[in-house]
């Protein structure tokens, strides 16, 4: 029965949900005490996260960035007049929600 359900989920392009169900089936003791609606909620949440992750990866590929840089890659060893706390606040994206612009300047070659 479970193999049929997994096959149907994959056929419906619900791969994230299929992987989450496979995990639930392999770890019976962890999930058997949960009510049906909670287990279903976990499956749906996993599918949603899987789709968001694939979308994020697709958008990054389409952007064709020259370098794959992240906020975690910033080197704070050199004095740049910016603190780790400032970068963390900017990384939260509140300025985007407020429809504000962000302009970061620096010397040539600083990236």
ZIDASUL-V776513 format. One record per residue. RES is the residue in one small letter. SS is DSSP state (h for helix, s for strand, l for the rest). PSI is psi in whole degrees, -180 to 180 (999 if undefined). D_CENTER is the distance of its C-alpha to the mean C-alpha in whole Angstrom. Layout:
BEGIN
res->RES ss->SS psi->PSI d_center->D_CENTER
res->RES ss->SS psi->PSI d_center->D_CENTER
END
This chain:
BEGIN
res->x ss->l psi->-46 d_center->32
res->x ss->h psi->-33 d_center->28
res->x ss->h psi->-33 d_center->28
res->x ss->h psi->-42 d_center->29
res->x ss->h psi->-44 d_center->26
res->x ss->h psi->-42 d_center->24
res->x ss->h psi->-40 d_center->25
res->x ss->h psi->-41 d_center->25
res->x ss->h psi->-42 d_center->22
res->x ss->h psi->-39 d_center->21
res->x ss->h psi->-36 d_center->24
res->x ss->l psi->6 d_center->22
res->x ss->l psi->42 d_center->19
res->x ss->l psi->56 d_center->17
res->x ss->h psi->-38 d_center->16
res->x ss->h psi->-41 d_center->13
res->x ss->h psi->-38 d_center->16
res->x ss->h psi->-43 d_center->18
res->x ss->h psi->-40 d_center->16
res->x ss->h psi->-40 d_center->16
res->x ss->h psi->-41 d_center->20
res->x ss->h psi->-42 d_center->21
res->x ss->h psi->-44 d_center->19
res->x ss->h psi->-38 d_center->21
res->x ss->h psi->-33 d_center->24
res->x ss->h psi->-29 d_center->24
res->x ss->l psi->64 d_center->24
res->x ss->h psi->-46 d_center->27
res->x ss->h psi->-28 d_center->28
res->x ss->h psi->-35 d_center->24
res->x ss->h psi->-14 d_center->24
res->x ss->l psi->-26 d_center->27
res->x ss->l psi->-14 d_center->28
res->x ss->l psi->144 d_center->26
res->x ss->l psi->158 d_center->27
res->x ss->h psi->-46 d_center->26
res->x ss->h psi->-34 d_center->24
res->x ss->h psi->-42 d_center->22
res->x ss->h psi->-42 d_center->21
res->x ss->h psi->-41 d_center->21
res->x ss->h psi->-40 d_center->18
res->x ss->h psi->-39 d_center->16
res->x ss->h psi->-46 d_center->16
res->x ss->h psi->-42 d_center->15
res->x ss->h psi->-42 d_center->12
res->x ss->h psi->-40 d_center->11
res->x ss->h psi->-44 d_center->12
res->x ss->h psi->-46 d_center->10
res->x ss->h psi->-38 d_center->7
res->x ss->h psi->-44 d_center->8
res->x ss->h psi->-42 d_center->9
res->x ss->h psi->-41 d_center->6
res->x ss->h psi->-45 d_center->5
res->x ss->h psi->-40 d_center->8
res->x ss->h psi->-45 d_center->9
res->x ss->h psi->-47 d_center->7
res->x ss->h psi->-40 d_center->9
res->x ss->h psi->-43 d_center->12
res->x ss->h psi->-37 d_center->12
res->x ss->h psi->-43 d_center->12
res->x ss->h psi->-43 d_center->15
res->x ss->h psi->-29 d_center->17
res->x ss->h psi->-24 d_center->17
res->x ss->l psi->51 d_center->19
res->x ss->l psi->144 d_center->18
res->x ss->l psi->-36 d_center->21
res->x ss->l psi->146 d_center->19
res->x ss->l psi->88 d_center->16
res->x ss->l psi->149 d_center->16
res->x ss->l psi->167 d_center->13
res->x ss->h psi->-32 d_center->15
res->x ss->h psi->-18 d_center->15
res->x ss->h psi->-6 d_center->17
res->x ss->l psi->132 d_center->20
res->x ss->l psi->114 d_center->23
res->x ss->l psi->8 d_center->25
res->x ss->l psi->-41 d_center->28
res->x ss->l psi->145 d_center->30
res->x ss->l psi->117 d_center->31
res->x ss->l psi->11 d_center->29
res->x ss->l psi->31 d_center->30
res->x ss->l psi->134 d_center->26
res->x ss->l psi->163 d_center->25
res->x ss->h psi->-34 d_center->22
res->x ss->h psi->-40 d_center->22
res->x ss->h psi->-45 d_center->22
res->x ss->h psi->-40 d_center->19
res->x ss->h psi->-40 d_center->17
res->x ss->h psi->-43 d_center->19
res->x ss->h psi->-36 d_center->18
res->x ss->h psi->-23 d_center->14
res->x ss->l psi->-24 d_center->14
res->x ss->l psi->15 d_center->15
res->x ss->h psi->-33 d_center->18
res->x ss->h psi->-28 d_center->20
res->x ss->h psi->-43 d_center->18
res->x ss->h psi->-32 d_center->19
res->x ss->l psi->6 d_center->22
res->x ss->l psi->40 d_center->23
res->x ss->l psi->157 d_center->24
res->x ss->l psi->159 d_center->24
res->x ss->l psi->126 d_center->23
res->x ss->l psi->119 d_center->26
res->x ss->l psi->125 d_center->25
res->x ss->l psi->160 d_center->29
res->x ss->l psi->176 d_center->30
res->x ss->l psi->160 d_center->33
res->x ss->l psi->139 d_center->33
res->x ss->l psi->2 d_center->30
res->x ss->l psi->-12 d_center->28
res->x ss->l psi->999 d_center->25
END
